Amino acid sequence: IGVQPHRNPGKNGIQLEFYENHHHHPSHYETTTTTAKADRTKLGFLLMQNSATDNTSTLLGMFLTPASRGKGISKACMAVWLSFCLQANIRPRTGTINKPLLALALQHTFGFRPEKGGIDIELVSPSAVPAAEQEKTQACSSSSAPPLWVYSSSRKTIEGAFSPWDIQNQNICILTEPPQTTTPETRRLISVRTGFETPADLEQLQETIDKILPKGSISSHLEAQDIRRVYLGKE
């Protein structure tokens, strides 16, 4: 895990960068030297903007390399960010989120609460997609990755939720017919084009983090004051 200032460090914008380390037993020195970089593969990064005045860390977005997607890495990355927030007593929240999978994890895994003014859509499992819609997959999917099926009873609303860039880069397919089933496992309601507030139950949030990152899965020498210095700058 590395830290890098964003383009505007004056706003305390920083990136948490995530790497796969190919050393079997890396030392702290090995993972921080230039020579060790050749032994690491970058998985992606998480972008945040932090405020010492509000004591907040605001998630702005996250990017994973194509080879890193679909492996549960995004939840681990978010759990790292949240773990540091809770350790340093910094309130986590988000900016406007318009990635359905990121919104899904925030709401249904970590318990974040969508702010008012967002757009509610359904994220649909492939098993609930009507056969006629499945045939359109090649038409709406521009990559080899599985399409991301979304649905809303208001066609106008859902079409306004995503730009052509969103649809292409997230491989989104908008259903024109209702999904076939109504079970929670196949149709999950999420909010997009909105920010998310801190979960109400921080103890539950910590339990969720501990399940994703079991004891011993993170080796960090940072104390709470060190994290606050990194996230918020000099206080």
Sequence and secondary structure as in RCSB ss.txt:
>XXXX:A:sequence
IGVQPHRNPGKNGIQLEFYENHHHHPSHYETTTTTAKADRTKLGFLLMQNSATDNTSTLLGMFLTPASRGKGISK
ACMAVWLSFCLQANIRPRTGTINKPLLALALQHTFGFRPEKGGIDIELVSPSAVPAAEQEKTQACSSSSAPPLWV
YSSSRKTIEGAFSPWDIQNQNICILTEPPQTTTPETRRLISVRTGFETPADLEQLQETIDKILPKGSISSHLEAQ
DIRRVYLGKE
>XXXX:A:secstr
 EEEE S GGGTEEEEEEEEE  SS  TTTTTSGGGGGGEEEEEEEEEEEETTTTEEEEEEEEE GGGTTSSHHH
HHHHHHHHHHHHTT EEEES B  HHHHHIIIIIS  EE TT EEEEEE GGGS HHHHTTHHHH  SSS  EEE
E S HHHHHHHS HHHHHHHTEEE SS  S   TTTEEEEEESB EE  S HHHHHHHHHHHS TTS      HH
HHHHHHH   
